[in-house]
């Protein structure tokens, strides 16, 4: 490397390493690309084989590549992200390269043998080397594992290509696996899922009330996380966050042209003076950001209702800007990247997302207070005359939703109230719900939600946890006096009385709740 001095008239190229370290150097674009790789490989933790890639490019360049720098599309003022390989990956790559060279050598040898044979009239002795190439050290097909890949292994004998036992290729009566599918992390997880399902009968979880023993939330999240490339963080995935406006900062980042939710996030918190609190994100800032983002989503204007039972609200500006879709994308990123769930969806909203039929809307679900009171007055009318009088008072609201009509019976009155409630809760929000569902397709979250709604229920719908004595105890820190003093002895007794009283109160509430629930 000492012979390759840095040219003064070269172009500057910047390198960003996986640990956040950056380096730069000048190169001539006509120079061999190995000079660039030699410079990158000087890092202390460099692997024998690695790749470099531009942030906005989907093409990576391996360190074993040849040619000039410009041949690989690297231009002036480029920023290249460096990705190291593990020792296991390096050994596999080297093994594949050796096997490829070995097969190429035998192919050329076979061609030369054929040319020599054509010049000779006959062969008096059989060749010492077989016509078929020798088997490589790694088998061409994956060997059958001691744990079968299929729930019921085939009992048929293996089908051999030739009748002689010394032949090389052996075909088994099993579906073939492509080499690419074996190396994909998702396929590895699928094999684990198959091994679990072998010991359990197939159980359907497509309905909310069904059993959930077949698969758990952790397994599903692990499968979705495998889609995220945690080793590569493009520049477009840097999120500059102000704590007092997390949602707006997130919208700017998510709407970038090259923002990739399937890559690692680089979160930088910015204070009031516009100074970053830390440019290297090792995971802590991302976790804090995802929690703050979910809190901001909970308080956004596209939701309404009780804080633990929220449903979509109608906002025409949000429809025009597709805010429902962007917020749903943020929820998907929070769930997959950090395991942060909403915990505030209403049961109706959750069922609508999962494609589960919902019951008819109730008047109590109408969030508009004035319209809800008008519907209640119509519903509580005991005569047709009272019902028509109440309908006349709500004429403006009913005419907007197309439910204004004169009733001639109490049954028609109930039908009017039901249709008005259904439209307010479901019909007018159809477009908003479509946008929201579209955003949840990010990272495959919607697909998993509809496959396993019961598994995700507690993550999206608020779960009421009763208040316990230990919860109140953890809210207070005791400022004790000096150990051994008379005051400390009295304080110890006071704390004992306090904790005993909390336990007694918890027991009394439990007895009271059971008495209320009993007939």
Steps between C-alpha positions, in 0.01 A plus 500: 500500500796726555573490125152634420523857617193721520477712184464870557288544187263209580135510599401476866307188606354461849458167680261425788570186703244288691615635838428860392864588427562698182812536286583665167769499234565627147506254209533516124192341348720327243700320770435130574223454753730279709679818613169616648446161664854503646428836661169380647656174622750685722230526770577296813175302487497450123397157371689313229211557260262797518276714279450873445179663384369849436203614711265554207614195303372143516826363360788396729862443394688207653864541600604221263376697196736614226512791257531871560308711750287664232405159359288437811303826480692678778510873433658807654386604850336162558426367850554124519360290783728214604354164605722238666433127472519254788765226496234243417379703201858550380570125515182427303590755233856365468367144485254594226776670303727194532220266394428722201867501396519122552196438278640733234835313506333162444283642222801624310680168565203309356505714189871438447447126547235504232728682259777252562262208453384628163857479363548138607335214314421296811561473873677186608477566873225664705593840640629504854277798591121448477303694243272641767657765721590401852261613769602824673564510871154655555213292354307633204172438680445563873537183702186385678502627857440280802190712558276462192410810305148367432245406768486140365820371337455291188536125541592444132862399430727760340493520123852473358601641167680183401475142618866471605567584865814698420312774318517855636159661472219375724152647478269476803125503486477845662447850363828654393634807674674768303834624639366854527205389712727317742706811566205734554431573871125485440530142378689407814218636712247312289687177567483570871128561470465167319684319777265650756193411299615138471440447870162675501183443300405776254294761682324786325554847644315692232219589737545724799363258757704201380792333677845653469720206596632447149711816486583783738563870455876471546531251215297718264697814587826312453387397153409858408825641646693267267379720212690797645865531397657615826847516345418767242379852581455729198525875542133533411414309820646767728218648710568840661261524794386789719336368813230766495385407146578133442215434256591784260868402500403140430274599211787683331720193529237243396405703191856503364528342159760243604385436857517123552311348796679171433837654593643616832388836640751769598331725759654833604329707769541876448479751783365854484829635359479253209796303633496122472521313828694218336554399140568129560187299574588176680136415576420716803380809308293280268319331789423835664387645167260213430336542842465876449365445148230260619397752767476773233293270276264435791444875540469579127184647352415191292379322816215586733325351800621383841879491538492119539220435250574718198364470149563688176363852469404671175741774387472617139848652501645172629319320216651734240853464637457124566593555862312183597737294283815668633395458864426132436849462350644651818304252711637212291857627542450537876366144529766331286812707580437540873211277605305810609125443468218758495294357793223752429296363206131446552383146450295608198800664332717194566237266354457720192875493436516122542202445272281361780126574476389766747162525679258784419613837632358619831383855565758528778778457239404827328776736611320825405326598824222712343410241237512220758253685722267551204509128417437407863196727508360332188579157640324571833181629335201293610256613230522565129415866558789543747733322259412728207538805724850385602584426136400853405738641764786294351402574140823685413725216616281222358470666160881516463531122539187424297296366792229769524157347452152492657424186701160339537587239763738448791678227302584755229628731774742231624612427143572870443712525814691182410575609143612846617733349762643251249576773249661728759719223647578299185375645170648850509843359602529245218758698301703582811497133601620396153798737527577376849491135392726580203764644735491193725623288208847636577743223601221244463323604819147491353550148368608374842217688670240329286663159543532524879260763638477336842880517542512876429184588693665608826766691307249721319196510731536641851513230764356611834729391784358534852694723739691297760668584829848445358429758229432769759806400703728559204367854453670627817862514613548510878745757637613312812688648794842377609519126564484419874325821611170501690331682215611228256327236714173691491534554125547127445179426692315769302605342170383160623160644595477678163570185301263292714225757444551490121474120503181516709344757265589284198329202666189705580473621140533142377218383731282795397550432128410133544188594698389737222560242229321219686119471448 
